[in-house]
Amino acid sequence: MKAVVLDTDDRFHLTEMPDPIPGPGEVAIRVSHAGVQYGDVLARDGHFPLPRPFVPGFEAAGEIVAVGDGVAATRVGERVVALIDGGGYAEMVTAPGVLTIDATGVDPRTAGGFGWVTPTAYDLIHTTARVRTGDRVLIHAAAGGVGALAGQFAAAAGAARIVGVVGNAGQVEPARGFGYHEVLVRDRFPAALGDERFDVILDPIGGATRVANLARLAPHGRIAVYGNIASFEPITVSANDLLMQGQSLLTYNSSLASQTRPERLADSASRAMALVADGSVRIDVTAEYGLADVETAIADLADGRTHGKVVVRVG
């Protein structure tokens, strides 16, 4: 099979590899599309301790062609999305059966964009921050894969006001179509909000933005942290100060959930998939690259040249 390998030279190389064989509890998938996500940037930049050479790609869509022990043979032929820990940028990949989600009724390109971002957005809104009717919600990286979906999930949950923050002016209009009442460019945050406070803030940014978010949190508000795009420098938060205002700082780690509570993550993914399949939620696939262009796709994501969800066409 053809696969893209990230090697010790920090470059991506298209090469030939043996087809993988599913082990116990696994399925083998013929990949049609693979999603591009920020984990690919972190892997490229050495933030994940992954041995090289390594086939990146943490989400794949396609058809199950074989199953290992413990997986029902009736799953062969099923159209699926798989949440994986690597190997997606290849014509074939193995995946845990429990994290291989039925994608019947979803076209292959959209399924390729489902990936980790959709269950992450679903859990951030419904499980972690628990957005309620009437809540005011602030979402950073609003034009990204998670942000585009989180805005829609927040609107469906009954949020009264949803404000998005994006990295550059070119991302403002694309973000407006995903349930946001207002979209700000990052250099206008937080000044453009005046004294406004929010019940829920989704923060994948970190650094100074995280400090500013704490100052924008309403009494009994919840900040959900799920990344550190800007900085890995730790931010010190006073639990006493949070307590006085009844506020909460929560974290969400979908990769950890896949290892410790895979059934729960799969349940959220299946619920989110149902909303995609019936048209309640739209996955905005805005760019498609070929397998030979994985390096460009990841660089474009890292440099903010994309919005919505980016996929690699494999099959």
N, C-alpha and C positions, 0 to 999 in steps of 0.2 A: 504494500500500500504506500501511497504518498503521504508524507507527514512533514510538518515544519518543526525544526529542532532549534532550540535556543542553546548555543554552545558556549564554551569557555571564553570565546572572543567577544561575548556580548552581542553577537549578531544572530539573525534568524536565517536558517538554511533549509531549503526544500530538498528532501531526500527520500529514499526508499527504505522501508522498514518492514519486518514481518507483520502479518495480521495478528492482532492480539486474540487470546483465547479466554473466554469468561471463566472465572473461578467460582467457587461456592458462593451463592447469593448474588452473583453478578449476571449482567446481560452484555451481549456484544451488539453494538449499534453501527449500522452503515450511516455515516454522517452526511446530511444534506447541507446544513448550515451550522456554523459555530458562532456564538456571541462573543463580542469583544467587550471587556470590562476592565475596571481599574486595577483589578488583581493582576492583569497582564502587565500593566505598567510597573507595579511593585515587584513582580517576578523579574522583569527585565532589569530593574534598577538594583536588584540584589537584596530587597527587603524581606524576601521569603527564603529560608534556608533550603533551597531545592538543589539537589545534585545535578550537575550538568555533564553531558548533554541531556536536555529535558524537552519533552514535547509539551508546550504550554497550551492554553485553551481550557477554561474552567466551566464551559457550558456548551452543550451540543444538542442538536435536534436531528432526528432521522428515524430509521426503522430498525426495530430489533430483529436481528438475523440469527441469533443463537442465545441460549441461556445456560447458566451453570447449575450445579446441584442446588436444590432448594428453591428454584424459581420455576413457576408453572410454565410448561411447554406451550401453553395456549397464548403466551405473550409474544411468541415469534410472529412477526408481521405487524405488530402494534406500532403506530406512529407515536413518537415520544419526545420528551425533552428530558435531558439528564443533567443533574447537578454533580459535577465531578471535581477532583482535585488535580486535574491536568490531563493532557492527551487529546483535547478537543480539536486541535488544528491538524486533523488527520482524517483519512478516508474511513477509518474504523476506530472505534474506541470501546473500552469496557467501562461499565458503570455499576454502582450498587443498585440492585433491583429496587430497593426501597426508595431511592432518590431518583428513580426513572419514572417520570410522570406522564400519564396518558394524555396525548395532545390531539386526540380525535376531534375533527371539526375545525382545527386551526391550520391555516396554510403553512407550508414549510418555512417560508421566510419569516413570518411572524413568530412561529415556534422557535426559530433560531434567535430571535430577540427576547424571548421570554426569560431564559437564564435565571441567574441569581437575583437580578434586579426586581423582578415581579414579586416573588415571595418576600423579599426584603422590604419592599415598599408596603406590601400588605401587612406584614408583621409590625413594622414601625407605626403604622396608623392604627391597626386594630388590636395588637397584642402588647406592644411596648408602651406607646404613648396613650393608647386608648382614647382616641379622638371622640368627643361626644357632640351631640347636637348643640349648636350655638358657640362652639369653641372658635377662638381666633388662632390661626395656625401660620407659622413662619417656616418656610422650607428653603434651605440653601441648596446650591447646585440644582436649581429648579429645571434647568434645561437638559440635565443629564438623564441617564436611564432610570435611576431610582426616582429622581425628582419629577419627571414627567408622569410617572405612575402614582407617586404619593399624592400629587395634587388631585388626581382623579379619585383616588380612594378617600381622601379627606373630604372632597365635595360630596361623594356618595354617603359618607358617614354623617353628613349634616353640618359641617363646619360653616360658621356664619361669615368668616372672612379668611381668605387664604392669600398670603403674600409670598412671592418667590424672589429669591436673589440669584442672579446669574453672573457669570464671569466677565462677559463683554456685551456690548450693545447689539451685536449680531444675534445674540441668543434670546433677546427680549421677546420678539414676535413669536418665534417658535414656542416659547414657554407659555404664552398667553392662552394657547388652545387646550390647556390641560387642567382647567378648573381654577386657575389663579385669577383673583380679583385685581391684583396689582403685581407688577414685576419690576424689580430694581436691579440696576447694574451694581456690582459689588462695591465700587468706589463711592456709591451714594448711601451705603449702609454703614452705620445706622442713622445718619443725620436726617435722611429724607423721611424717616418715620416719626419725627417729632417725639412726643412722649408716649407713643403707642406701646402697649404691652401685649404679650401673647400667652395663651394658655398652653400651647404646644409649639416647640421649636425642634426641627430636625437638623442636626449638625454633623456633616461629614468633613468639616473644614479644619477645625482645631485652631490652635494658636490664638492670636488676638481676636479672631472672630468668635471663638468660644467665650472669651471674657466678655465681649460685647453682648453676646446672647444671654448670658446670665443677668446682665443689667436690664434686658428687655423682657424678662420673664414675669408674668403676672402672679399674684398670690395663688397658691395651689397649682402653679404651672409645672409642666414637665418638659425637660430637655432630653431628647433621645440622641445619643452620640453613636455614630456607626462608622467613623473613619477619621483620618487625619491627612486630608489632601494638602493642606498648607504647611503643616509642621507636626513633627513627632515630639516636640518639646512638651513635657507634661504641664498641665494647668492645675494649680492648687485651688481647691474649692473648700470653703468652710461649711461643714455639716451644720454647725450652729446657726449660721446665717440662713441656710436653706430651711432649717426647722422653724425659724421665727416667721417665715413667710409660707410655710406649708408646701415648699417647692421640692421637686425631685429631679435628680440627675440620673438618667438611666442609660444603659448601654445595650447595644444589639450586635451580636457577632454570628452571622449566618454560618460561617465556616465552622466555628465551634459547635453550633447547633447540629450541623450535619454529622459530627462525630459523637456527640453526647445525647442528642434527642432527635435522631433522624426521622422518626415517625411523626413527631410534631412538626418539623420543617416540611415534610412531605404533605402533611394535612393542610398546612397553610398554602403550599404550592398548588395543591389540587383545588382548593377553594378559589385561589386567584385564577387558575387556569379556566375554571368554569365561567368566571366573569369575563375573561378574554374571549372564550368560545361563543358566549351569547351576545357579545358586542357591548357589554356594559363598560368595559375598560379597553382602551386602545393602546397598543404598543406601537410607538412611533419609530419604525425602522427607517432611518434617514440616509444611510449609506451602506453600500455592499461592496466588499473587496473580494478579489480572488485569493486562492490559497497561497500563491506566490507573493502576495502583497501584504502578508500579515504584519511585517515590520512597519510598513507605512501606516496601516490601520491603527496600530498601537501608538505610534508616534503622533498621529493626528488626534487621537483621544487625549493623550498626555498634554498636548499643546493647546487644547481647547478649540480645535478647529472643527469639532463635530458637536451635534446636539442630538437629543433623543438616544436611540439605540443603534449601534453599528454592528453589522454581521459580516462574517466571511462565508462566501459560497464555496462549499467543498464538493458536494456531489453534483 
